[in-house]
Amino acid sequence: NKIKKLYGENFFKSQKILVTSDSSLFMQQCKTSLPFACIMPGKVVHVDRGEQADLLTHTRSFVDLYMLMRANRCVLLRTGDMYESGFPAFAARIGNKEFVKIDF
């Protein structure tokens, strides 16, 4: 709902936005409820948790990182219950892009 609200307020300043997450459930919800969202295909895995996964699965995380590096800016949306990922801030730093963190 927060993404929809920000999109409606033209916060992203774009017709399409890239959404990334290490939550399969969240990504599935985004696919069905955010027609303006681009979501990379493939299995989602959290690289910090040491999960055993094949190379193709981990490749998804690197593609997400590359795509974020090429974005106009990187935004971290998080509630108080969520882990504060450093992934979008790192992508912004590497890509020399603006980073915005929004807690709600």
Residue pairs with C-beta under 8 A, 6 or more apart in sequence:
2 77
2 102
2 104
3 17
3 19
3 30
3 34
3 37
3 77
4 33
4 34
6 12
6 77
6 102
7 17
7 34
7 36
12 75
13 72
14 72
15 36
16 36
16 37
16 38
17 36
17 37
17 38
18 37
18 38
18 39
18 40
18 67
18 68
18 71
19 27
19 30
19 34
19 37
19 38
19 39
20 39
20 40
20 64
20 67
20 68
20 87
20 88
21 27
21 30
21 44
22 44
22 45
22 46
22 47
22 85
23 44
24 43
24 44
27 39
27 44
30 37
30 39
31 37
31 39
40 60
40 63
40 64
40 67
42 56
42 57
42 59
42 60
42 63
43 53
43 57
43 60
44 60
45 51
45 53
45 57
45 58
45 60
45 61
47 58
47 61
64 87
65 87
65 90
65 91
65 94
68 74
68 87
68 88
68 91
68 92
68 95
69 91
69 92
69 94
69 95
69 97
70 95
71 91
71 95
71 97
72 97
72 98
73 92
73 97
73 98
73 99
73 100
74 88
74 89
74 91
74 92
74 95
74 97
74 98
74 99
74 100
75 88
75 99
75 100
75 101
75 102
76 84
76 85
76 88
76 89
76 99
76 100
76 101
76 102
77 102
77 104
78 84
78 85
78 101
78 102
78 103
78 104
79 103
79 104
80 103
88 99
89 99
89 101
91 97
92 98
92 99
93 99
